Every structure is written in structure tokens, then in C-alpha cells.
Amino acid sequence: MVALLLAASITVMAPGGVRFVPAALTAGVLLAISERAWRRAIGLPVAAGIIAAVAYLLPSVAAWPVLGFAGIVTGYALRLVAVGGIAIHLIRTVSPARFTAALRSARVPSAVTVSGAVMLRFVPTVVAEARAVRDAMQLRGLGGRRAMLRHPIRSIEYFTVPLMASSLFAAEDLSASALLRGLGSHTRPTSMHPLRFGPADALAGVMIVMLVTVTMLWRSGR
């Protein structure tokens, strides 16, 4: 799964990587279906369709610089959505311990391993803190769409300042937890659950090969 995410990120974000967006998006939808995350399986193609319409249809309406700039921004947003589907599946299905063990088995440098493990724990923590801040704002009558429309700068301030403070405390706790788990040590720890190449990995590999082959054949046939 880590190799799939890296391959999708490199190919989609590279120059001319737009042609791999349908393959990455299809992979994200299939992974969501395997996880039975039906909302994400439906939301990914819907969001990609809306963004693609804005990116490629809106600039053709009129030759305005604003529409051209919006098309460029949404074009990169489409790539992020395609890669994000795979990244969300990785975050929801792979624990930080298995993620770290996989990177160490692949002989990835410790700098990348430690930062990736901390980031994998930090993102869900920030999302939970953002929801807590939003709920606190609504209880005090500071949140909601009306407050955002009436006082957008004030609403952003009320949301970002507590979120930044709580994120700093969460980052300190995660750093201390990482040190206690020995992520910064030079000795390679032993995994309690050794990683094995299973049928699910073989199926994912076949799926990726098929998607890449279809993409290359479709591109060459045009």
C-alpha cells in the first residue's frame, strides 16, 4: 500500500501526469469498496467530476484570466483528490506500527520513517481537534454559516487560534510517544507481527498493472 501511494503520487504529480488521474481515482474507489467505505467510494468520483468540470469546461466559457487561473488551480486539485483517495485508505487501514515496520523492511532511511509515522498519527489527531473546536464554537454561538458570512475574519480567528494551540500540545505528546517507542534509536526493533506478502497484495498488484496498462494503451490509441 505504501508503494502504491508513492507510485501514484510520483506519476500523478509529475508533468503530464493528468493521464494517470483516472487510474489513481479508480484505484481509490476500489480500495474504498474493499473497505466498505461507501460514502468515500461515491464521493471520490463525484468530487473529481465537479473539479474536472471546473478545470476543463469553465475556461472554455470565456477567455478571462480569472477563469484560466481557476482552471489551473482546480487541475492540481484534481490530482490531489486522485491521490487522496489512496492516502485516506492507507491512513484508515494501516496502523502507524505496521507502517513503520513496512518502511524499515524496505530499508527506508530513519528520517523518512520517523516523520512518516508521526505524520500518520498527527493527521487524525488534528482532525479530531478541529471537530472539537467546531463543536465548542457552536455551543458558544460562534460557529455556523451565518456567523461565517457575517464575520468571516473573526470566525477564522476563533477557529484557527485554538486549533493551533491544541495541535502544538498534540505534537509534543506525539513526539514524546515516538521517543518512548524507540523511533529515533539506531537499533532496528523486532516487529510482533512480521509482514508477509499475501493474496490481498497480489490482487492489488494485478489491479495496478491492469490500470497502468489500460492507461498506456488508451493514451497510445488516441
C-alpha positions as CSV (number, residue, x, y, z in Angstrom):
1,M,0.0,0.0,0.0
2,V,2.9,2.4,0.8
3,A,4.5,1.6,-2.6
4,L,1.1,2.2,-4.3
5,L,0.8,5.6,-2.7
6,L,4.3,6.6,-3.6
7,A,3.9,5.4,-7.2
8,A,0.6,7.2,-7.6
9,S,2.0,10.4,-6.1
10,I,5.0,10.4,-8.4
11,T,3.1,9.6,-11.6
12,V,0.1,11.8,-11.0
13,M,2.1,14.8,-9.7
14,A,4.7,14.5,-12.5
15,P,4.5,16.7,-15.7
16,G,1.9,15.1,-17.9
17,G,0.6,13.0,-15.0
18,V,-3.0,14.0,-15.8
19,R,-3.5,10.9,-17.9
20,F,-2.9,8.8,-14.8
21,V,-5.6,10.5,-12.8
22,P,-8.4,8.1,-13.9
23,A,-6.3,5.1,-12.9
24,A,-5.4,6.6,-9.5
25,L,-9.0,7.6,-9.0
26,T,-10.2,4.1,-9.9
27,A,-7.7,2.6,-7.5
28,G,-9.0,4.8,-4.7
29,V,-12.6,3.9,-5.4
30,L,-11.8,0.1,-5.5
31,L,-9.9,0.4,-2.2
32,A,-12.8,2.3,-0.7
33,I,-15.2,-0.5,-1.8
34,S,-12.9,-3.2,-0.3
35,E,-13.0,-1.2,2.9
36,R,-16.8,-0.9,2.6
37,A,-16.5,2.9,2.8
38,W,-19.4,3.6,0.6
39,R,-19.5,7.3,1.2
40,R,-15.9,7.7,0.0
41,A,-16.5,5.3,-2.9
42,I,-19.3,7.6,-4.1
43,G,-17.8,10.9,-3.0
44,L,-14.4,10.5,-4.8
45,P,-15.8,10.3,-8.4
46,V,-18.4,12.9,-7.7
47,A,-15.8,15.4,-6.3
48,A,-13.4,14.5,-9.2
49,G,-16.2,15.1,-11.7
50,I,-17.1,18.5,-10.3
51,I,-13.4,19.6,-10.1
52,A,-12.7,18.3,-13.7
53,A,-15.7,20.3,-15.0
54,V,-14.4,23.4,-13.4
55,A,-10.9,22.8,-14.6
56,Y,-11.6,21.9,-18.2
57,L,-15.0,23.3,-19.0
58,L,-15.0,26.6,-17.2
59,P,-12.0,28.1,-19.0
60,S,-13.7,27.3,-22.4
61,V,-16.7,29.5,-21.5
62,A,-14.7,32.8,-21.8
63,A,-11.1,33.8,-22.2
64,W,-10.8,35.5,-18.9
65,P,-7.6,35.4,-16.8
66,V,-9.6,34.6,-13.7
67,L,-11.2,31.5,-15.3
68,G,-7.8,30.4,-16.6
69,F,-6.3,30.7,-13.1
70,A,-9.2,28.8,-11.6
71,G,-8.7,26.1,-14.2
72,I,-5.0,25.7,-13.3
73,V,-5.8,25.6,-9.5
74,T,-8.6,23.0,-9.9
75,G,-6.4,21.0,-12.3
76,Y,-3.9,20.4,-9.5
77,A,-6.8,19.9,-7.0
78,L,-8.0,17.1,-9.3
79,R,-4.6,15.4,-8.9
80,L,-4.7,15.8,-5.1
81,V,-8.2,14.2,-5.0
82,A,-7.0,11.2,-7.0
83,V,-4.0,10.6,-4.7
84,G,-6.0,11.5,-1.6
85,G,-8.3,8.5,-2.1
86,I,-5.4,6.1,-1.8
87,A,-3.9,8.1,1.1
88,I,-7.1,8.0,3.1
89,H,-7.3,4.3,2.7
90,L,-3.7,4.0,3.9
91,I,-4.5,6.1,7.0
92,R,-7.6,4.2,7.9
93,T,-6.4,0.7,7.3
94,V,-2.6,0.7,8.2
95,S,-1.6,1.4,11.8
96,P,1.5,3.5,12.4
97,A,3.3,0.5,13.8
98,R,2.8,-1.6,10.7
99,F,3.6,1.5,8.6
100,T,6.9,1.9,10.4
101,A,7.7,-1.8,10.1
102,A,7.0,-1.7,6.4
103,L,9.3,1.2,5.8
104,R,12.1,-0.3,7.9
105,S,11.7,-3.6,6.0
106,A,12.1,-1.7,2.7
107,R,15.4,-0.1,4.1
108,V,13.9,3.4,4.0
109,P,16.1,5.9,5.9
110,S,15.1,6.6,9.5
111,A,14.4,10.3,8.8
112,V,11.6,9.3,6.4
113,T,10.4,6.5,8.7
114,V,10.1,8.7,11.8
115,S,8.5,11.6,10.1
116,G,6.0,9.4,8.2
117,A,5.0,7.6,11.4
118,V,4.5,10.9,13.3
119,M,2.5,12.3,10.4
120,L,0.3,9.3,10.3
121,R,-0.6,9.8,13.9
122,F,-0.7,13.6,13.7
123,V,-3.3,13.9,10.9
124,P,-6.2,12.1,12.7
125,T,-5.3,14.0,15.9
126,V,-5.6,17.3,14.1
127,V,-9.0,16.3,12.5
128,A,-10.3,15.3,16.0
129,E,-9.1,18.6,17.5
130,A,-10.7,20.6,14.6
131,R,-14.1,18.9,15.3
132,A,-13.8,19.6,19.0
133,V,-13.1,23.3,18.3
134,R,-16.0,23.4,15.9
135,D,-18.3,21.9,18.5
136,A,-17.1,24.3,21.1
137,M,-17.8,27.3,18.8
138,Q,-21.3,26.1,18.1
139,L,-22.0,25.6,21.8
140,R,-21.0,29.2,22.4
141,G,-22.9,30.5,19.4
142,L,-19.8,31.5,17.5
143,G,-20.0,28.9,14.7
144,G,-22.3,28.2,11.8
145,R,-22.8,29.5,8.3
146,R,-24.4,32.8,9.4
147,A,-21.5,33.7,11.7
148,M,-19.1,32.8,8.9
149,L,-20.9,35.1,6.4
150,R,-21.3,38.0,8.9
151,H,-17.8,37.9,10.4
152,P,-15.5,35.7,8.3
153,I,-12.2,37.1,9.7
154,R,-13.4,36.8,13.3
155,S,-14.8,33.2,12.7
156,I,-11.5,32.2,11.2
157,E,-9.6,33.6,14.1
158,Y,-11.9,31.9,16.6
159,F,-11.3,28.6,14.8
160,T,-7.6,28.7,14.0
161,V,-6.1,30.0,17.2
162,P,-7.5,27.2,19.5
163,L,-6.7,24.7,16.8
164,M,-3.1,25.8,16.5
165,A,-2.7,25.7,20.3
166,S,-4.2,22.2,20.7
167,S,-2.1,21.0,17.7
168,L,1.1,22.2,19.4
169,F,0.2,20.2,22.5
170,A,-0.7,17.2,20.5
171,A,2.6,17.4,18.6
172,E,4.6,17.4,21.8
173,D,2.7,14.4,23.1
174,L,3.2,12.5,19.8
175,S,6.9,13.4,19.8
176,A,7.3,12.1,23.4
177,S,5.4,8.9,22.4
178,A,7.6,8.4,19.4
179,L,10.8,8.7,21.6
180,L,9.3,6.2,24.1
181,R,8.6,3.8,21.3
182,G,12.2,4.0,20.2
183,L,11.6,5.5,16.7
184,G,14.8,7.6,17.0
185,S,17.1,4.7,18.0
186,H,19.7,3.2,15.7
187,T,18.8,-0.3,16.8
188,R,16.2,-2.0,14.5
189,P,13.3,-3.2,16.6
190,T,11.6,-6.5,16.1
191,S,8.0,-6.5,14.8
192,M,5.5,-8.5,16.8
193,H,3.6,-9.2,13.5
194,P,6.1,-9.9,10.7
195,L,5.0,-8.5,7.4
196,R,4.1,-11.0,4.7
197,F,3.1,-10.7,1.0
198,G,-0.4,-12.1,1.0
199,P,-3.3,-12.6,-1.5
200,A,-4.6,-9.1,-1.0
201,D,-1.2,-7.6,-2.0
202,A,-1.1,-9.8,-5.1
203,L,-4.6,-8.7,-6.0
204,A,-3.7,-5.1,-5.6
205,G,-0.6,-5.5,-7.7
206,V,-2.6,-7.1,-10.5
207,M,-5.2,-4.3,-10.3
208,I,-2.5,-1.6,-10.6
209,V,-0.8,-3.4,-13.5
210,M,-4.2,-3.6,-15.3
211,L,-4.9,0.1,-14.7
212,V,-1.5,1.2,-15.9
213,T,-1.8,-1.0,-19.0
214,V,-5.2,0.4,-19.9
215,T,-4.0,3.9,-19.4
216,M,-1.0,3.4,-21.6
217,L,-3.0,1.7,-24.3
218,W,-5.7,4.3,-24.2
219,R,-3.1,7.1,-24.5
220,S,-1.3,5.4,-27.4
221,G,-4.5,4.8,-29.3
222,R,-5.5,8.4,-29.3
